[in-house]
């Protein structure tokens, strides 16, 4: 795959980060709520995960080139967390329509603002242990994305047979942007069974799909027109009103009608099917061994903190003052209260002003089941 010359008019394309910041983070209840979801919490460090995501991009991408897509309930908090980002760069969805629509909304704004731009699409609630190598990989991915038909995804080398992630199967090396190997993508796969995940993890040909994508705004919009034409037409109509008094009214009228589908299903999977023309997109994966974690549960927080502190296996972790006796493997979070624990093992305890969560650390994925029950029972104050 031929890369553009180091100096060309392509170099003038601005590189922008699009942070997806509209999730609810139900597995982090009771701390995570509708207005303060996971990405707005200080789960993995002293700052919110959203602020940390933006900070690790510096100096590669400046705050003025960061965009965020969020929802009505979280928009004000997102603006506070991204205080260096112009308010016009915080895009608000009137209703959630999954990642294809959210990225498309950002793409039409970038096209309107710049004519065309490079897009680094990143989740706002993930953890990266090695930000400097991560930025080097982003530079390589953006270089590759400068070629018009290229779609680039980062692949996380699996450290275990994980059944909760989608996987990317790589082919041969397609190019070496900045000396970093990029591979052609053979296919994207669903979340596998444990037996299949073990096969993937041991093959060295599969990567976790962490949802980090790179392309030109024009490339993405052309793919949207090819694979999701109704959504493309609707977003084009919205785009024609950007900067006018009609924008908000048009957005509220049209956006709820968009297809509710992820970018993986809508764009990436069909793009890896046999090419029907020379203009078809080309998908590449760049391995990114950067200490990535999606911090998907309270158990993952426990694992992260013990790794960061070098704690021994089975250590107790507490976010505040605590006393333990004959207790091990517990995670405690309480903002105001002293925690004392005796004779308990592998528990999660999270206390807020109006709720207490107690669960087995090994069942922390099931915390997500609480929120639908609260919604069904109309316990709105706990949401």
Secondary structure, 3 states (H helix, E strand, C coil): CCCCCCCCHHHHCEEEEEEECCCCCHHHCCCCCCCCCHHHCCCCCCCCHHHHHHHCCCCCCCHHHEEEEEECCCHHHHHHHCCCCCHHHEEEECCCCHHHHHHHHHHHHHHHHHCCEEEEEEECCCEECCHHHHHHHHHHHHHHHCCCCEEEEEEEECCCCCCCCCEEEEEEEEEEECCEEEEEEEEEECCCCHHHHHHHHHHCCEEEEEEEEEEEHHHHHHHHHHHCHHHHHHHHHHHCCCCCCCHHHHHHHHHHHCCCCCHHHHHHHHHCCCCCCCCCCEEEEEECCCCEECCCCHHHHHHHHHHHHCCCCCCCEECCCEEEECCECCEEEECCCCEEEECCECEEEEECCCCEEEEEHHHHHHHHHHHHHHHHCCCHHHC
